[in-house]
């Protein structure tokens, strides 16, 4: 694990449903690349924190 995404998710304030949606969507883009998966998770969480992006509803 290159990034500690568990702590990042815990500190994000997102609901469990939103977290699972992000994980599922990003994993579908990077099914075999854990580093890219984690990097994109961190980028998404930073964008959410800055108000640039919101988790789309299902």
C-alpha positions in Angstrom: 0.0 0.0 0.0 1.6 3.2 -1.1 -1.1 5.6 0.4 -3.1 5.0 3.5 -6.5 5.3 1.9 -8.3 3.9 5.0 -7.3 6.9 7.1 -8.0 9.3 4.2 -11.5 7.8 3.9 -12.0 8.0 7.7 -11.1 11.6 7.7 -13.2 12.5 4.6 -16.6 12.7 6.4 -18.1 10.7 3.5 -20.9 8.1 4.1 -20.2 4.4 3.8 -22.3 4.4 0.6 -20.2 7.2 -0.9 -17.0 5.5 0.0 -18.0 2.2 -1.5 -19.2 4.0 -4.7 -15.8 5.7 -5.1 -13.9 2.5 -4.4 -16.0 0.5 -6.9 -15.8 3.2 -9.6 -12.0 3.7 -9.3 -11.3 -0.1 -9.1 -13.2 -0.6 -12.3 -10.8 1.8 -14.0 -7.7 0.2 -12.5 -8.5 -3.5 -11.8 -4.9 -4.6 -11.7 -3.0 -1.6 -10.6 -3.2 -0.9 -6.9 -0.9 2.1 -7.0 -3.0 3.9 -9.6 -6.1 2.9 -7.7 -4.8 4.5 -4.4 -3.4 7.6 -6.2 -6.8 8.3 -7.8 -8.6 7.7 -4.5 -6.3 10.3 -2.9 -6.9 12.8 -5.7 -10.7 12.3 -5.5 -10.7 12.9 -1.8 -8.6 16.1 -2.2 -11.0 17.3 -4.8 -14.0 16.7 -2.6 -12.3 18.4 0.3 -11.6 21.5 -1.8 -15.2 21.5 -3.1 -14.2 20.7 -6.7 -16.1 17.4 -6.9 -19.0 15.6 -5.3 -19.8 11.9 -5.3 -22.5 11.4 -7.9 -25.7 9.7 -6.8 -26.2 6.1 -8.0 
